Amino acid sequence: MEINQELVDAINDQLNFELYSAFIYLSMGTWFEEQNLTGMAHWMEVQFQEEFAHAMRFYRHLTERGARVVMKQIDAPKTEWKSAHEIFADAYHHETIVTERIYKIGDMADRLGDRSTQAMLTWFYNEQTEEEANTMEIRDKLKLIGDSIPALLQLDTVLGARPPAAPVPAESTAP
């Protein structure tokens, strides 16, 4: 079944938004590097890699369906924050926006009867639940930490142990 152009356009927009998301996390990581919070910088670098992999899932879905991928200009991300808590609050908020956008694509796929896209999006529904939970948990821990430098450094160490991102899947529907 040929993919509907309205859905192609929405997926292309999301693909480019995932690349923008990657830039956001890389910018956040840069801020952490400047603060010598290398564990949090590492966490953001892994998140950058995950967002790039998400873009590639959308890319592969479109190319597997014979649709054209259209790359668009990516806006520069924010570069200044007041605290680690502010960064993770921004990260959580951003993930809620991503979730909303993906749900809208899912609604469109339902309306158009595109089961292939809906199957591909199932992975994203689960991933976004995890993304929101992770950023919310870290945001909330940073709120509890407040101005405690020892607690901040301990959390930095914990976040530095995050394993690397999984490789980009060969197929868009791969888990």
C-alpha positions as CSV (number, residue, x, y, z in Angstrom):
1,M,0.0,0.0,0.0
2,E,1.4,3.4,-1.0
3,I,1.9,5.8,1.9
4,N,-0.4,8.8,1.8
5,Q,1.4,12.1,1.1
6,E,-0.1,13.8,4.1
7,L,1.4,11.1,6.3
8,V,4.8,11.4,4.4
9,D,4.8,15.1,5.2
10,A,4.0,14.5,8.8
11,I,6.7,11.9,9.2
12,N,9.3,14.1,7.4
13,D,8.4,16.9,9.8
14,Q,9.0,14.5,12.7
15,L,12.2,13.1,11.3
16,N,13.5,16.7,11.2
17,F,12.2,17.4,14.7
18,E,14.1,14.3,16.0
19,L,17.3,15.8,14.5
20,Y,16.5,19.1,16.2
21,S,16.0,17.1,19.4
22,A,19.4,15.6,19.0
23,F,20.9,19.1,18.6
24,I,19.1,20.2,21.8
25,Y,20.6,17.4,23.8
26,L,24.1,18.0,22.3
27,S,23.7,21.7,23.4
28,M,22.7,20.6,26.9
29,G,25.7,18.3,27.0
30,T,28.0,21.2,26.0
31,W,26.6,23.2,28.9
32,F,27.3,20.3,31.3
33,E,30.9,19.9,29.9
34,E,31.5,23.6,30.6
35,Q,30.3,23.1,34.2
36,N,32.6,20.0,34.6
37,L,29.6,17.8,35.1
38,T,30.9,15.2,32.8
39,G,28.5,12.4,33.9
40,M,25.5,14.6,32.9
41,A,27.3,15.6,29.7
42,H,27.7,11.9,28.9
43,W,24.0,11.2,29.6
44,M,23.2,14.0,27.1
45,E,25.6,12.6,24.5
46,V,23.9,9.2,24.7
47,Q,20.5,11.0,24.4
48,F,21.8,12.8,21.3
49,Q,22.7,9.5,19.8
50,E,19.2,8.1,20.7
51,E,17.5,11.0,19.1
52,F,19.5,10.6,15.9
53,A,18.6,6.9,15.9
54,H,14.9,7.9,16.2
55,A,15.3,10.1,13.2
56,M,16.8,7.2,11.3
57,R,13.8,5.0,12.2
58,F,11.5,7.6,10.5
59,Y,13.9,7.8,7.6
60,R,13.9,4.1,7.1
61,H,10.1,3.8,7.3
62,L,9.8,6.4,4.6
63,T,12.4,4.9,2.3
64,E,11.1,1.4,2.8
65,R,7.7,2.6,1.7
66,G,9.1,4.3,-1.4
67,A,8.5,7.8,-0.1
68,R,10.9,10.7,-0.4
69,V,12.8,12.0,2.7
70,V,13.0,15.8,2.7
71,M,15.7,17.3,4.9
72,K,14.9,20.8,6.3
73,Q,16.8,23.5,8.0
74,I,17.2,22.8,11.7
75,D,17.0,25.7,14.1
76,A,19.8,26.4,16.6
77,P,19.0,25.1,20.0
78,K,19.0,27.0,23.3
79,T,22.6,27.3,24.7
80,E,22.2,28.9,28.1
81,W,20.7,27.5,31.4
82,K,20.9,28.5,35.0
83,S,21.2,25.0,36.5
84,A,21.2,21.3,35.9
85,H,17.6,21.3,37.1
86,E,16.5,23.8,34.5
87,I,18.1,21.7,31.8
88,F,16.3,18.5,32.8
89,A,13.1,20.5,33.2
90,D,13.5,21.7,29.6
91,A,14.4,18.1,28.5
92,Y,11.2,16.7,30.2
93,H,9.1,19.4,28.6
94,H,10.6,18.8,25.2
95,E,9.9,15.0,25.5
96,T,6.2,15.8,26.2
97,I,6.1,17.8,23.0
98,V,7.7,14.9,21.1
99,T,5.2,12.5,22.5
100,E,2.3,14.8,21.4
101,R,3.7,15.1,17.9
102,I,4.1,11.3,17.6
103,Y,0.5,10.7,18.9
104,K,-0.8,13.1,16.2
105,I,1.0,11.1,13.5
106,G,-0.6,8.0,15.0
107,D,-4.0,9.6,14.9
108,M,-3.4,10.4,11.2
109,A,-2.2,6.9,10.4
110,D,-5.4,5.6,12.1
111,R,-7.6,7.9,10.1
112,L,-5.9,6.9,6.9
113,G,-5.9,3.2,7.7
114,D,-2.1,2.9,7.4
115,R,-1.3,-0.1,9.6
116,S,2.4,-0.1,8.6
117,T,2.9,3.3,10.0
118,Q,0.9,2.5,13.1
119,A,3.0,-0.6,13.7
120,M,6.2,1.4,13.4
121,L,4.8,4.0,15.8
122,T,4.1,1.4,18.5
123,W,7.8,1.3,19.2
124,F,7.8,5.1,19.6
125,Y,4.8,5.1,22.0
126,N,6.8,2.9,24.3
127,E,10.0,4.8,23.8
128,Q,8.3,8.1,24.6
129,T,6.9,6.7,27.9
130,E,10.5,5.8,28.8
131,E,11.9,9.2,27.7
132,E,9.4,11.2,29.7
133,A,9.9,9.0,32.8
134,N,13.7,9.3,32.7
135,T,13.8,13.0,32.2
136,M,11.1,13.6,34.8
137,E,12.9,11.4,37.4
138,I,16.2,13.2,36.9
139,R,14.4,16.6,37.0
140,D,12.7,15.7,40.2
141,K,15.9,14.4,41.8
142,L,17.7,17.6,40.9
143,K,14.8,19.6,42.6
144,L,15.3,17.5,45.7
145,I,19.1,18.1,45.6
146,G,18.6,21.8,45.5
147,D,22.0,23.5,46.2
148,S,23.7,20.5,47.6
149,I,27.0,20.2,45.7
150,P,27.9,16.7,47.1
151,A,24.5,15.4,46.0
152,L,24.8,17.0,42.5
153,L,28.2,15.4,42.1
154,Q,26.9,12.0,43.2
155,L,24.0,12.2,40.7
156,D,26.6,13.3,38.0
157,T,28.5,10.1,38.7
158,V,25.4,8.0,38.5
159,L,24.3,9.6,35.2
160,G,27.8,9.1,33.8
161,A,27.3,5.3,34.0
162,R,24.5,5.4,31.4
163,P,25.3,2.7,28.7
164,P,25.9,3.8,25.1
165,A,22.9,4.1,22.8
166,A,21.9,1.1,20.9
167,P,22.9,1.1,17.2
168,V,20.5,2.4,14.6
169,P,18.2,-0.5,13.6
170,A,18.4,-1.9,10.2
171,E,14.6,-1.7,9.7
172,S,12.2,0.9,11.0
173,T,10.0,-1.7,12.8
174,A,12.9,-3.4,14.6
175,P,12.6,-3.2,18.4
